[in-house]
Amino acid sequence: RVGQFKVPVWREELRSSGSLLLVERSAAAEFLADLLLSARHVGIEFGGQFQNGVDFAVNYSNGAGEGEREDAGRNKSFSINNG
């Protein structure tokens, strides 16, 4: 998919807030998300499921943050997640 979406870095970013228990919402992830990474970035992502049922996602984004469409040129983000 292409567009602006959550970057698959932390568990909190991969699940809807309604499906997370209070104890699963880490203060460190919230702090780092506000400080370093906004919740959504413009980019491209693909993912799927291996034959053994493990999900994966690979993401490349501009790193500019939520609501930013312009590429700052220096804050690229690349992430791989399996779950």
MIVEXTOR-401477 format. One record per atom (N, C-alpha, C, O): residue in one letter; residue number from 1; y, x negated, z negated. Coordinates in nm, 3 decimals, m for minus. Layout:
# MIVEXTOR-401477
{code A, pos NUM, Y Y, X X, Z Z}
...
# end
This chain:
# MIVEXTOR-401477
{code R, pos 1, Y m0.117, X m0.083, Z 0.000}
{code R, pos 1, Y 0.000, X 0.000, Z 0.000}
{code R, pos 1, Y 0.124, X m0.088, Z 0.000}
{code R, pos 1, Y 0.121, X m0.203, Z m0.044}
{code V, pos 2, Y 0.231, X m0.033, Z 0.049}
{code V, pos 2, Y 0.358, X m0.104, Z 0.057}
{code V, pos 2, Y 0.464, X m0.016, Z m0.007}
{code V, pos 2, Y 0.464, X 0.106, Z 0.012}
{code G, pos 3, Y 0.553, X m0.075, Z m0.083}
{code G, pos 3, Y 0.659, X 0.003, Z m0.146}
{code G, pos 3, Y 0.698, X m0.054, Z m0.280}
{code G, pos 3, Y 0.683, X m0.173, Z m0.305}
{code Q, pos 4, Y 0.750, X 0.033, Z m0.367}
{code Q, pos 4, Y 0.789, X m0.008, Z m0.501}
{code Q, pos 4, Y 0.691, X 0.056, Z m0.599}
{code Q, pos 4, Y 0.680, X 0.178, Z m0.608}
{code F, pos 5, Y 0.621, X m0.029, Z m0.674}
{code F, pos 5, Y 0.517, X 0.021, Z m0.763}
{code F, pos 5, Y 0.496, X m0.075, Z m0.878}
{code F, pos 5, Y 0.551, X m0.185, Z m0.879}
{code K, pos 6, Y 0.416, X m0.034, Z m0.975}
{code K, pos 6, Y 0.389, X m0.117, Z m1.091}
{code K, pos 6, Y 0.310, X m0.241, Z m1.051}
{code K, pos 6, Y 0.213, X m0.232, Z m0.975}
{code V, pos 7, Y 0.351, X m0.354, Z m1.103}
{code V, pos 7, Y 0.282, X m0.480, Z m1.077}
{code V, pos 7, Y 0.163, X m0.490, Z m1.172}
{code V, pos 7, Y 0.180, X m0.470, Z m1.293}
{code P, pos 8, Y 0.042, X m0.520, Z m1.122}
{code P, pos 8, Y m0.076, X m0.522, Z m1.209}
{code P, pos 8, Y m0.087, X m0.649, Z m1.292}
{code P, pos 8, Y m0.165, X m0.739, Z m1.261}
{code V, pos 9, Y m0.007, X m0.655, Z m1.399}
{code V, pos 9, Y m0.008, X m0.773, Z m1.485}
{code V, pos 9, Y m0.075, X m0.740, Z m1.618}
{code V, pos 9, Y m0.167, X m0.810, Z m1.660}
{code W, pos 10, Y m0.029, X m0.636, Z m1.685}
{code W, pos 10, Y m0.083, X m0.597, Z m1.814}
{code W, pos 10, Y m0.156, X m0.465, Z m1.803}
{code W, pos 10, Y m0.132, X m0.387, Z m1.711}
{code R, pos 11, Y m0.244, X m0.440, Z m1.897}
{code R, pos 11, Y m0.317, X m0.314, Z m1.903}
{code R, pos 11, Y m0.221, X m0.196, Z m1.908}
{code R, pos 11, Y m0.246, X m0.091, Z m1.847}
{code E, pos 12, Y m0.111, X m0.213, Z m1.981}
{code E, pos 12, Y m0.013, X m0.105, Z m1.994}
{code E, pos 12, Y 0.047, X m0.066, Z m1.860}
{code E, pos 12, Y 0.086, X 0.049, Z m1.840}
{code E, pos 13, Y 0.055, X m0.160, Z m1.768}
{code E, pos 13, Y 0.111, X m0.133, Z m1.636}
{code E, pos 13, Y 0.010, X m0.065, Z m1.544}
{code E, pos 13, Y 0.049, X 0.001, Z m1.447}
{code L, pos 14, Y m0.117, X m0.081, Z m1.573}
{code L, pos 14, Y m0.221, X m0.028, Z m1.485}
{code L, pos 14, Y m0.266, X 0.113, Z m1.521}
{code L, pos 14, Y m0.329, X 0.180, Z m1.440}
{code R, pos 15, Y m0.235, X 0.157, Z m1.640}
{code R, pos 15, Y m0.276, X 0.289, Z m1.687}
{code R, pos 15, Y m0.154, X 0.377, Z m1.708}
{code R, pos 15, Y m0.045, X 0.327, Z m1.737}
{code S, pos 16, Y m0.170, X 0.506, Z m1.693}
{code S, pos 16, Y m0.059, X 0.597, Z m1.723}
{code S, pos 16, Y m0.036, X 0.598, Z m1.873}
{code S, pos 16, Y m0.129, X 0.579, Z m1.951}
{code S, pos 17, Y 0.088, X 0.619, Z m1.915}
{code S, pos 17, Y 0.120, X 0.617, Z m2.058}
{code S, pos 17, Y 0.043, X 0.725, Z m2.134}
{code S, pos 17, Y 0.015, X 0.709, Z m2.252}
{code G, pos 18, Y 0.011, X 0.835, Z m2.068}
{code G, pos 18, Y m0.064, X 0.941, Z m2.133}
{code G, pos 18, Y m0.208, X 0.905, Z m2.163}
{code G, pos 18, Y m0.270, X 0.964, Z m2.252}
{code S, pos 19, Y m0.263, X 0.808, Z m2.090}
{code S, pos 19, Y m0.403, X 0.771, Z m2.112}
{code S, pos 19, Y m0.419, X 0.653, Z m2.207}
{code S, pos 19, Y m0.532, X 0.614, Z m2.239}
{code L, pos 20, Y m0.307, X 0.596, Z m2.254}
{code L, pos 20, Y m0.314, X 0.483, Z m2.347}
{code L, pos 20, Y m0.305, X 0.533, Z m2.491}
{code L, pos 20, Y m0.227, X 0.623, Z m2.522}
{code L, pos 21, Y m0.385, X 0.474, Z m2.578}
{code L, pos 21, Y m0.373, X 0.501, Z m2.720}
{code L, pos 21, Y m0.254, X 0.423, Z m2.774}
{code L, pos 21, Y m0.212, X 0.324, Z m2.713}
{code L, pos 22, Y m0.200, X 0.465, Z m2.886}
{code L, pos 22, Y m0.086, X 0.396, Z m2.945}
{code L, pos 22, Y m0.118, X 0.249, Z m2.971}
{code L, pos 22, Y m0.033, X 0.163, Z m2.949}
{code V, pos 23, Y m0.239, X 0.220, Z m3.017}
{code V, pos 23, Y m0.276, X 0.082, Z m3.048}
{code V, pos 23, Y m0.291, X m0.003, Z m2.922}
{code V, pos 23, Y m0.294, X m0.126, Z m2.931}
{code E, pos 24, Y m0.302, X 0.060, Z m2.805}
{code E, pos 24, Y m0.316, X m0.015, Z m2.681}
{code E, pos 24, Y m0.180, X m0.053, Z m2.621}
{code E, pos 24, Y m0.175, X m0.125, Z m2.521}
{code R, pos 25, Y m0.073, X m0.006, Z m2.678}
{code R, pos 25, Y 0.061, X m0.034, Z m2.627}
{code R, pos 25, Y 0.116, X m0.154, Z m2.703}
{code R, pos 25, Y 0.174, X m0.139, Z m2.810}
{code S, pos 26, Y 0.099, X m0.272, Z m2.649}
{code S, pos 26, Y 0.138, X m0.392, Z m2.721}
{code S, pos 26, Y 0.289, X m0.414, Z m2.717}
{code S, pos 26, Y 0.354, X m0.395, Z m2.614}
{code A, pos 27, Y 0.343, X m0.453, Z m2.831}
{code A, pos 27, Y 0.486, X m0.483, Z m2.842}
{code A, pos 27, Y 0.520, X m0.604, Z m2.756}
{code A, pos 27, Y 0.629, X m0.610, Z m2.698}
{code A, pos 28, Y 0.429, X m0.701, Z m2.748}
{code A, pos 28, Y 0.455, X m0.821, Z m2.668}
{code A, pos 28, Y 0.468, X m0.786, Z m2.520}
{code A, pos 28, Y 0.557, X m0.837, Z m2.453}
{code A, pos 29, Y 0.382, X m0.699, Z m2.470}
{code A, pos 29, Y 0.389, X m0.660, Z m2.329}
{code A, pos 29, Y 0.517, X m0.584, Z m2.301}
{code A, pos 29, Y 0.579, X m0.604, Z m2.196}
{code E, pos 30, Y 0.558, X m0.496, Z m2.392}
{code E, pos 30, Y 0.684, X m0.423, Z m2.374}
{code E, pos 30, Y 0.802, X m0.518, Z m2.372}
{code E, pos 30, Y 0.891, X m0.506, Z m2.288}
{code F, pos 31, Y 0.805, X m0.615, Z m2.465}
{code F, pos 31, Y 0.914, X m0.712, Z m2.473}
{code F, pos 31, Y 0.920, X m0.796, Z m2.346}
{code F, pos 31, Y 1.027, X m0.813, Z m2.288}
{code L, pos 32, Y 0.806, X m0.849, Z m2.303}
{code L, pos 32, Y 0.803, X m0.933, Z m2.184}
{code L, pos 32, Y 0.836, X m0.853, Z m2.058}
{code L, pos 32, Y 0.900, X m0.906, Z m1.967}
{code A, pos 33, Y 0.795, X m0.729, Z m2.052}
{code A, pos 33, Y 0.827, X m0.645, Z m1.937}
{code A, pos 33, Y 0.977, X m0.626, Z m1.927}
{code A, pos 33, Y 1.033, X m0.632, Z m1.818}
{code D, pos 34, Y 1.042, X m0.603, Z m2.040}
{code D, pos 34, Y 1.188, X m0.586, Z m2.039}
{code D, pos 34, Y 1.260, X m0.716, Z m2.011}
{code D, pos 34, Y 1.362, X m0.717, Z m1.944}
{code L, pos 35, Y 1.207, X m0.826, Z m2.063}
{code L, pos 35, Y 1.273, X m0.956, Z m2.049}
{code L, pos 35, Y 1.248, X m1.021, Z m1.914}
{code L, pos 35, Y 1.342, X m1.070, Z m1.850}
{code L, pos 36, Y 1.124, X m1.023, Z m1.870}
{code L, pos 36, Y 1.085, X m1.099, Z m1.752}
{code L, pos 36, Y 1.056, X m1.014, Z m1.629}
{code L, pos 36, Y 1.099, X m1.045, Z m1.518}
{code L, pos 37, Y 0.983, X m0.908, Z m1.650}
{code L, pos 37, Y 0.937, X m0.827, Z m1.538}
{code L, pos 37, Y 0.975, X m0.682, Z m1.560}
{code L, pos 37, Y 0.941, X m0.624, Z m1.663}
{code S, pos 38, Y 1.043, X m0.627, Z m1.467}
{code S, pos 38, Y 1.066, X m0.483, Z m1.474}
{code S, pos 38, Y 0.934, X m0.415, Z m1.441}
{code S, pos 38, Y 0.843, X m0.479, Z m1.388}
{code A, pos 39, Y 0.922, X m0.290, Z m1.471}
{code A, pos 39, Y 0.796, X m0.219, Z m1.453}
{code A, pos 39, Y 0.754, X m0.206, Z m1.307}
{code A, pos 39, Y 0.635, X m0.201, Z m1.277}
{code R, pos 40, Y 0.850, X m0.201, Z m1.216}
{code R, pos 40, Y 0.817, X m0.179, Z m1.075}
{code R, pos 40, Y 0.888, X m0.283, Z m0.987}
{code R, pos 40, Y 1.002, X m0.322, Z m1.013}
{code H, pos 41, Y 0.818, X m0.325, Z m0.884}
{code H, pos 41, Y 0.872, X m0.422, Z m0.789}
{code H, pos 41, Y 0.842, X m0.376, Z m0.647}
{code H, pos 41, Y 0.746, X m0.304, Z m0.623}
{code V, pos 42, Y 0.925, X m0.419, Z m0.553}
{code V, pos 42, Y 0.901, X m0.393, Z m0.412}
{code V, pos 42, Y 0.802, X m0.497, Z m0.362}
{code V, pos 42, Y 0.821, X m0.616, Z m0.385}
{code G, pos 43, Y 0.698, X m0.453, Z m0.294}
{code G, pos 43, Y 0.600, X m0.548, Z m0.244}
{code G, pos 43, Y 0.486, X m0.481, Z m0.171}
{code G, pos 43, Y 0.497, X m0.368, Z m0.123}
{code I, pos 44, Y 0.377, X m0.554, Z m0.164}
{code I, pos 44, Y 0.257, X m0.506, Z m0.097}
{code I, pos 44, Y 0.139, X m0.530, Z m0.191}
{code I, pos 44, Y 0.133, X m0.630, Z m0.262}
{code E, pos 45, Y 0.045, X m0.437, Z m0.190}
{code E, pos 45, Y m0.071, X m0.448, Z m0.278}
{code E, pos 45, Y m0.193, X m0.391, Z m0.209}
{code E, pos 45, Y m0.184, X m0.292, Z m0.136}
{code F, pos 46, Y m0.305, X m0.454, Z m0.232}
{code F, pos 46, Y m0.430, X m0.393, Z m0.187}
{code F, pos 46, Y m0.532, X m0.408, Z m0.299}
{code F, pos 46, Y m0.524, X m0.499, Z m0.381}
{code G, pos 47, Y m0.626, X m0.320, Z m0.299}
{code G, pos 47, Y m0.727, X m0.322, Z m0.404}
{code G, pos 47, Y m0.848, X m0.242, Z m0.363}
{code G, pos 47, Y m0.853, X m0.184, Z m0.255}
{code G, pos 48, Y m0.944, X m0.241, Z m0.450}
{code G, pos 48, Y m1.067, X m0.169, Z m0.421}
{code G, pos 48, Y m1.164, X m0.182, Z m0.535}
{code G, pos 48, Y m1.126, X m0.206, Z m0.650}
{code Q, pos 49, Y m1.290, X m0.165, Z m0.503}
{code Q, pos 49, Y m1.394, X m0.170, Z m0.603}
{code Q, pos 49, Y m1.513, X m0.247, Z m0.547}
{code Q, pos 49, Y m1.560, X m0.220, Z m0.437}
{code F, pos 50, Y m1.561, X m0.344, Z m0.626}
{code F, pos 50, Y m1.680, X m0.418, Z m0.587}
{code F, pos 50, Y m1.803, X m0.328, Z m0.601}
{code F, pos 50, Y m1.796, X m0.221, Z m0.661}
{code Q, pos 51, Y m1.914, X m0.371, Z m0.545}
{code Q, pos 51, Y m2.037, X m0.291, Z m0.550}
{code Q, pos 51, Y m2.085, X m0.269, Z m0.693}
{code Q, pos 51, Y m2.153, X m0.169, Z m0.721}
{code N, pos 52, Y m2.051, X m0.360, Z m0.783}
{code N, pos 52, Y m2.094, X m0.344, Z m0.923}
{code N, pos 52, Y m2.000, X m0.254, Z m1.003}
{code N, pos 52, Y m2.018, X m0.237, Z m1.124}
{code G, pos 53, Y m1.900, X m0.194, Z m0.937}
{code G, pos 53, Y m1.811, X m0.099, Z m1.002}
{code G, pos 53, Y m1.684, X m0.157, Z m1.061}
{code G, pos 53, Y m1.603, X m0.083, Z m1.116}
{code V, pos 54, Y m1.665, X m0.288, Z m1.050}
{code V, pos 54, Y m1.544, X m0.352, Z m1.103}
{code V, pos 54, Y m1.429, X m0.333, Z m1.005}
{code V, pos 54, Y m1.441, X m0.364, Z m0.887}
{code D, pos 55, Y m1.317, X m0.282, Z m1.056}
{code D, pos 55, Y m1.197, X m0.263, Z m0.974}
{code D, pos 55, Y m1.119, X m0.393, Z m0.963}
{code D, pos 55, Y m1.128, X m0.479, Z m1.051}
{code F, pos 56, Y m1.042, X m0.408, Z m0.854}
{code F, pos 56, Y m0.955, X m0.524, Z m0.841}
{code F, pos 56, Y m0.828, X m0.483, Z m0.767}
{code F, pos 56, Y m0.825, X m0.383, Z m0.695}
{code A, pos 57, Y m0.723, X m0.562, Z m0.787}
{code A, pos 57, Y m0.597, X m0.541, Z m0.716}
{code A, pos 57, Y m0.531, X m0.676, Z m0.695}
{code A, pos 57, Y m0.532, X m0.761, Z m0.784}
{code V, pos 58, Y m0.474, X m0.696, Z m0.577}
{code V, pos 58, Y m0.399, X m0.817, Z m0.543}
{code V, pos 58, Y m0.260, X m0.771, Z m0.502}
{code V, pos 58, Y m0.246, X m0.679, Z m0.420}
{code N, pos 59, Y m0.157, X m0.835, Z m0.558}
{code N, pos 59, Y m0.020, X m0.791, Z m0.539}
{code N, pos 59, Y 0.070, X m0.908, Z m0.506}
{code N, pos 59, Y 0.059, X m1.015, Z m0.565}
{code Y, pos 60, Y 0.162, X m0.886, Z m0.411}
{code Y, pos 60, Y 0.268, X m0.983, Z m0.382}
{code Y, pos 60, Y 0.398, X m0.904, Z m0.376}
{code Y, pos 60, Y 0.409, X m0.808, Z m0.300}
{code S, pos 61, Y 0.496, X m0.944, Z m0.456}
{code S, pos 61, Y 0.622, X m0.870, Z m0.459}
{code S, pos 61, Y 0.741, X m0.964, Z m0.459}
{code S, pos 61, Y 0.727, X m1.085, Z m0.478}
{code N, pos 62, Y 0.860, X m0.905, Z m0.437}
{code N, pos 62, Y 0.981, X m0.986, Z m0.430}
{code N, pos 62, Y 1.030, X m1.030, Z m0.567}
{code N, pos 62, Y 1.113, X m1.121, Z m0.576}
{code G, pos 63, Y 0.981, X m0.970, Z m0.673}
{code G, pos 63, Y 1.018, X m1.012, Z m0.808}
{code G, pos 63, Y 1.159, X m0.974, Z m0.849}
{code G, pos 63, Y 1.207, X m1.019, Z m0.953}
{code A, pos 64, Y 1.227, X m0.893, Z m0.769}
{code A, pos 64, Y 1.366, X m0.858, Z m0.798}
{code A, pos 64, Y 1.378, X m0.755, Z m0.909}
{code A, pos 64, Y 1.481, X m0.749, Z m0.976}
{code G, pos 65, Y 1.278, X m0.674, Z m0.929}
{code G, pos 65, Y 1.281, X m0.577, Z m1.037}
{code G, pos 65, Y 1.302, X m0.434, Z m0.990}
{code G, pos 65, Y 1.323, X m0.408, Z m0.871}
{code E, pos 66, Y 1.297, X m0.344, Z m1.085}
{code E, pos 66, Y 1.304, X m0.201, Z m1.057}
{code E, pos 66, Y 1.439, X m0.163, Z m0.997}
{code E, pos 66, Y 1.544, X m0.199, Z m1.049}
{code G, pos 67, Y 1.433, X m0.089, Z m0.887}
{code G, pos 67, Y 1.555, X m0.042, Z m0.822}
{code G, pos 67, Y 1.622, X m0.143, Z m0.732}
{code G, pos 67, Y 1.720, X m0.110, Z m0.665}
{code E, pos 68, Y 1.572, X m0.265, Z m0.728}
{code E, pos 68, Y 1.632, X m0.371, Z m0.646}
{code E, pos 68, Y 1.558, X m0.381, Z m0.515}
{code E, pos 68, Y 1.437, X m0.400, Z m0.512}
{code R, pos 69, Y 1.630, X m0.369, Z m0.406}
{code R, pos 69, Y 1.567, X m0.380, Z m0.274}
{code R, pos 69, Y 1.591, X m0.516, Z m0.211}
{code R, pos 69, Y 1.513, X m0.560, Z m0.126}
{code E, pos 70, Y 1.698, X m0.582, Z m0.252}
{code E, pos 70, Y 1.730, X m0.711, Z m0.192}
{code E, pos 70, Y 1.641, X m0.819, Z m0.251}
{code E, pos 70, Y 1.610, X m0.819, Z m0.370}
{code D, pos 71, Y 1.602, X m0.910, Z m0.166}
{code D, pos 71, Y 1.518, X m1.022, Z m0.206}
{code D, pos 71, Y 1.608, X m1.134, Z m0.256}
{code D, pos 71, Y 1.691, X m1.186, Z m0.181}
{code A, pos 72, Y 1.593, X m1.171, Z m0.383}
{code A, pos 72, Y 1.675, X m1.278, Z m0.440}
{code A, pos 72, Y 1.634, X m1.414, Z m0.387}
{code A, pos 72, Y 1.710, X m1.510, Z m0.401}
{code G, pos 73, Y 1.516, X m1.425, Z m0.328}
{code G, pos 73, Y 1.473, X m1.550, Z m0.266}
{code G, pos 73, Y 1.407, X m1.648, Z m0.359}
{code G, pos 73, Y 1.353, X m1.749, Z m0.313}
{code R, pos 74, Y 1.410, X m1.625, Z m0.488}
{code R, pos 74, Y 1.356, X m1.724, Z m0.580}
{code R, pos 74, Y 1.256, X m1.668, Z m0.682}
{code R, pos 74, Y 1.190, X m1.745, Z m0.751}
{code N, pos 75, Y 1.244, X m1.539, Z m0.691}
{code N, pos 75, Y 1.161, X m1.478, Z m0.796}
{code N, pos 75, Y 1.038, X m1.408, Z m0.742}
{code N, pos 75, Y 1.011, X m1.294, Z m0.779}
{code K, pos 76, Y 0.964, X m1.472, Z m0.656}
{code K, pos 76, Y 0.844, X m1.410, Z m0.599}
{code K, pos 76, Y 0.738, X m1.391, Z m0.707}
{code K, pos 76, Y 0.730, X m1.469, Z m0.803}
{code S, pos 77, Y 0.657, X m1.289, Z m0.691}
{code S, pos 77, Y 0.553, X m1.259, Z m0.788}
{code S, pos 77, Y 0.421, X m1.238, Z m0.714}
{code S, pos 77, Y 0.416, X m1.162, Z m0.617}
{code F, pos 78, Y 0.316, X m1.305, Z m0.759}
{code F, pos 78, Y 0.183, X m1.288, Z m0.702}
{code F, pos 78, Y 0.088, X m1.265, Z m0.818}
{code F, pos 78, Y 0.088, X m1.342, Z m0.914}
{code S, pos 79, Y 0.008, X m1.162, Z m0.812}
{code S, pos 79, Y m0.085, X m1.136, Z m0.922}
{code S, pos 79, Y m0.218, X m1.083, Z m0.869}
{code S, pos 79, Y m0.225, X m1.017, Z m0.766}
{code I, pos 80, Y m0.322, X m1.113, Z m0.945}
{code I, pos 80, Y m0.457, X m1.063, Z m0.917}
{code I, pos 80, Y m0.508, X m1.003, Z m1.047}
{code I, pos 80, Y m0.492, X m1.063, Z m1.154}
{code N, pos 81, Y m0.568, X m0.887, Z m1.038}
{code N, pos 81, Y m0.618, X m0.821, Z m1.157}
{code N, pos 81, Y m0.757, X m0.766, Z m1.130}
{code N, pos 81, Y m0.784, X m0.715, Z m1.021}
{code N, pos 82, Y m0.843, X m0.777, Z m1.227}
{code N, pos 82, Y m0.973, X m0.710, Z m1.217}
{code N, pos 82, Y m0.993, X m0.627, Z m1.342}
{code N, pos 82, Y m0.947, X m0.665, Z m1.450}
{code G, pos 83, Y m1.060, X m0.518, Z m1.329}
{code G, pos 83, Y m1.076, X m0.433, Z m1.445}
{code G, pos 83, Y m1.194, X m0.348, Z m1.428}
{code G, pos 83, Y m1.226, X m0.268, Z m1.516}
# end
